[in-house]
Amino acid sequence: MDINETQKIKPKIHDLSAFKQVMESRSHPLDMVREAISNMLAPEVGAREVTLQHYSHPEFNASFIFKDDGIGMTYTGDAEKPGRLDRFIGLAFSKSAGLGGDYWGWKGLGSKLMLNCSKLVIESWTGLSIDMVYKIEIFNPRLSLLSDPPCEPVYELTQRRNNSIDRKGTKIEVFGYDGGKYNYSFEELKRYLYLNTAIGLTKKMDNLPQVNLKVNSQQEILNIGFNFITEQKDSWRTIVIKTPLVKSEKVKNEDGKEVNVEVVLKGGFTLDTGLFGLSPKRYNTGLRLSIKGIPYFQLPLYDYKGNKFNQYKDLCSFIVECDALEPKLNMDRSNISNQHGDDIIVKTFRRLTVKCFDEFAESDDYKNFEQKRKNEDEKSKADAVRERQLALSDKDQEYVCIEEDCEIRVLHRVPNAEHDTLALFWKLESLKILPFEKFITLEHTNQAGIDIIASYQIDEQSTINQFVSIEFEFAFSNFIKHGHNPKQTSMIICWYIDKPKDLQKINEYFFRYNINGLSIPVYEIRSFPVIKIKRYNEIDL
């Protein structure tokens, strides 16, 4: 092939449906970024500086540029002796296929996520004068591969001699990624990088490059490393695993080969979540799985923490490392394949993780926390009781009273909720001073549905209504807000009627709610003839 000559080339696989499956199997749109970062930061690449840029292209909209100054890529066109560029555009050139690969390149599928774009351009040079500068352009890969059936996109390879302005390394431009439909903010992208990629590395590695993140006009040099919860001096409210907890066990995989399953638990939990920016909305709580230092995804904490560790997920930020799970990741490396199946390595991983949490829960630090948390809870409860006591003794606090033998008898504070309304009503019932000839509460439930079942008789001339359904509300309008079915309601009793215009008034305390041909009795407790409302400074308690 002559220098500067352009020719049509094809990836070394004809099963285009495999490319389509890779593109469609991703769990998060930014999984493509995770794989690009893994490629650039791999020790084998030897980059000293890498750049991730996200911007809105005038033609393609949401686009990415990835640049590194590493060893570059060569192209051989020989499936038996593939260069790095062959591996990049082909499928199954990976360690899992029995070939050599980079530290994080087990399946060799990650770069295929970049095909979910309108145009992909790769430029690379090793920096050696004897090697060519390669440029591959892939046209309409998203449109072609996601069609049914998938079509082969156009690949064009250009190679030329290097010149004085060339710099070693690789540059990848992803134009119109994922249809160009979403432009990420700087903070969105940064958060994803630290929680899901090698930028949030959970273990120490030497000779890591400088990482530059640029989103439109905003840019920042990112410090590599996971943002672990840190111990707080003179505070018991944050507990961390000071020395990583390690459990290991040797098992035989499905091929009969011995595998060492080693689990390492790091992190901690805190009551002061704001100090560390912990929030379920930021997806940075709970337990994350890290393989070879990359915190790939969240695991369901309650399936892995055992029974001894008893803290809420949203207070926690734990990392569990297990490199033996690398071959067990699904296609896009965003979950464990057959996570709840019979795979011996996966089952061993879960069991060892539980053991790590059990050991943590049995530590002196954790036990001291539990005791101090209990003491604080008891103090908070005592404070809450004192606040209620002070409120009840406020001079303007109102009470529901009745008059007996020319004396005022206090029944209850003026209700401010449904449970107060019920408590007051039952006191009136027990004193037999309700404005009914008879009233007997037979059952009460706080579950969904009508509040009580009762029997009642309005006056001596009325029939007895047996086993009827009665709904209690603090204010009448709550009956409508709560969406109760009028057909299932024989009576409504409330503390007060806030919308009397919606009702037909019969007397001072008795109304009717007419709706859809029904006429439901409504009683307002505060207007019962026996009720008197007094302030605290007017009564003797």
TITOR-17531 format. One record per residue (C-alpha): residue in one letter; z, y, x. Coordinates in steps of 0.5 Angstrom, whole numbers, plus 500, padded with zeros to 3 digits. Layout:
N
AZYX;...
end
This chain:
541
M500500500;D498507503;I503512504;N504517498;E500512493;T503511486;Q503504483;K505501477;I511496478;K515492473;P522490473;K523483476;I525480469;H520479463;D526478458;L526485455;S531483449;A536482455;F535490457;K536492450;Q542487449;V545491455;M544498452;E546496445;S553492447;R556498450;S563500447;H563507449;P557512450;L560514457;D560507459;M554509463;V558514467;R563509469;E558504472;A554510475;I561512479;S562505481;N556505484;M557511488;L564510490;A563503492;P565502499;E559499501;V555506499;G559509504;A558516501;R562522503;E561526497;V558525490;T557529485;L556528477;Q553534473;H552534466;Y548539462;S543541456;H536540459;P531545455;E527539453;F531533453;N538536451;A544532453;S543530461;F546527467;I545528474;F548523479;K548524487;D551521493;D550522500;G551514502;I546509505;G541510500;M536504497;T530500499;Y525497495;T522490497;G519488491;D521481493;A526477488;E528473494;K530478499;P531484494;G533491496;R538495493;L533499489;D530492486;R537490484;F538497481;I532496476;G532489475;L537484472;A542479474;F541481482;S549480482;K555477485;S555473478;A548470480;G550468486;L548474490;G551479495;G553485491;D558491492;Y565491491;W565493483;G558490482;W560483479;K555483473;G549487476;L548490469;G551497469;S545501471;K541498465;L546503461;M542508464;L536506460;N538509454;C535515455;S528519454;K526519462;L530516468;V528518475;I531515481;E530518488;S533515494;W533514502;T537511507;G537516512;L533512517;S526515520;I523508519;D525507512;M521510506;V523515501;Y523512494;K522515487;I522511481;E520514474;I521510468;F518513462;N521513455;P526507456;R530508450;L524509445;S521503448;L527498449;L530499442;S524498438;D523492435;P521488438;P523491445;C517494449;E516495456;P517502458;V513505464;Y515504471;E512508476;L514507484;T512513489;Q514512496;R513516502;R515518509;N521522510;N521529512;S525535515;I528537508;D530530506;R537528505;K540521505;G543518499;T541517492;K540522486;I539519479;E537524473;V538521466;F534526461;G536526454;Y541520455;D543517448;G538521445;G540527448;K545528441;Y551530444;N554535450;Y560533452;S565538454;F568539461;E575536459;E572530455;L568528461;K574529466;R579525461;Y574519461;L573519468;Y580519470;L582514464;N576509465;T572510471;A574509479;I576516479;G582514476;L583509481;T590505480;K590502487;K590505494;M583505498;D581508504;N575513506;L574515499;P569521498;Q570527495;V568528488;N565534484;L564534477;K560540474;V559541467;N554547465;S557553469;Q564549470;Q566545476;E572542480;I573537485;L577531482;N582528486;I581520486;G587517483;F590515476;N595520473;F601515473;I608517469;T612520475;E620519476;Q624526474;K629528478;D636528474;S633526467;W634519464;R629520459;T623518464;I623511466;V618508471;I617502475;K619504482;T616498486;P610494482;L612488479;V608482481;K607475478;S602470480;E600463478;K594458481;V590455476;K584451475;N578454472;E573451467;D569449473;G575445476;K576451482;E583453483;V584461482;N590465484;V591469477;E595475480;V598480475;V601487478;L604492473;K605499474;G607505470;G613507465;F615511459;T618517457;L621521451;D618527454;T611525453;G609533453;L610533461;F605528462;G600530456;L601523453;S598523446;P594517442;K589522441;R587523448;Y587515449;N592515455;T598511452;G600504452;L597499456;R590499460;L587493464;S585495471;I580490475;K579492483;G583499481;I578501475;P582502469;Y577499464;F580500457;Q586499453;L589493451;P594492445;L601493448;Y604489443;D600483444;Y602483452;K609487452;G613481450;N620481446;K625484451;F621491452;N622495446;Q619502446;Y613505442;K606505445;D605512444;L611513449;C608509454;S603509460;F602502463;I597499468;V596492469;E592490475;C588483475;D582482479;A582475477;L579477470;E573480473;P568474471;K572474464;L569481462;N564482457;M557485458;D559492458;R566491461;S569494456;N573488453;I575481455;S571476453;N574471448;Q581475449;H584470444;G581464446;D583458450;D581460457;I586458462;I585465466;V586469460;K592466457;T595466464;F594473465;R597474458;R603470460;L604473467;T604480464;V609478459;K613476464;C613483468;F615486462;D621482461;E623483468;F622491467;A626490461;E632487464;S632492470;D638496471;D634503470;Y632500463;K638498460;N641504462;F636508459;E637504452;Q645505452;K643513453;R638513448;K643510443;N648515445;E643520444;D641517437;E648517435;K649524437;S643526433;K645523427;A652526428;D649533429;A644532422;V650530418;R654537421;E648541419;R648537412;Q655539411;L654546413;A648547408;L653544402;S658549404;D653555404;K656560399;D649561396;Q648553395;E647551388;Y650545384;V649542378;C656542374;I658540367;E664543363;E670538361;D676540358;C675548360;E674546367;I668545371;R666539374;V661538380;L656533379;H651534385;R647539389;V641542385;P636537387;N630538392;A627532392;E625526387;H631522390;D636527388;T633528381;L635520380;A642520383;L643526378;F640523372;W644516373;K651520374;L649523367;E647517364;S654514367;L658519363;K654518357;I652525356;L644525356;P641528350;F639521348;E643516343;K642511348;F639510355;I640504360;T637504366;L635496367;E631496374;H629501379;T624500385;N621505391;Q615501391;A608503389;G608504381;I613506376;D620508378;I624505373;I624500367;A629502361;S631502354;Y633508350;Q634511343;I633518342;D637519336;E641515330;Q634515326;S630513332;T628506333;I630503340;N625503345;Q626496349;F623495357;V619502357;S616505364;I619511366;E617516372;F621520375;E619527379;F622533382;A617537379;F613535373;S606537377;N608532382;F606527376;I599529377;K599530384;H601523385;G595520381;H600516376;N596513370;P598516364;K597509360;Q602506364;T607511363;S612511357;M616518359;I616523365;I623525367;C623531372;W628536375;Y624542372;I617543369;D613548374;K607548369;P610549362;K603552360;D600545361;L605542356;Q607542348;K614545348;I618541343;N625544344;E629547351;Y629541355;F623536351;F616537352;R610533351;Y604532356;N598531351;I592527355;N586523354;G589522347;L596520349;S602524348;I607523353;P615525352;V617530358;Y624531359;E627537364;I634535366;R636542368;S635545361;F639539358;P645542354;V651540358;I648542365;K651548368;I648551375;K654554380;R654557387;Y658554392;N663560392;E664559384;I666552384;D672549387;L671543391;
end
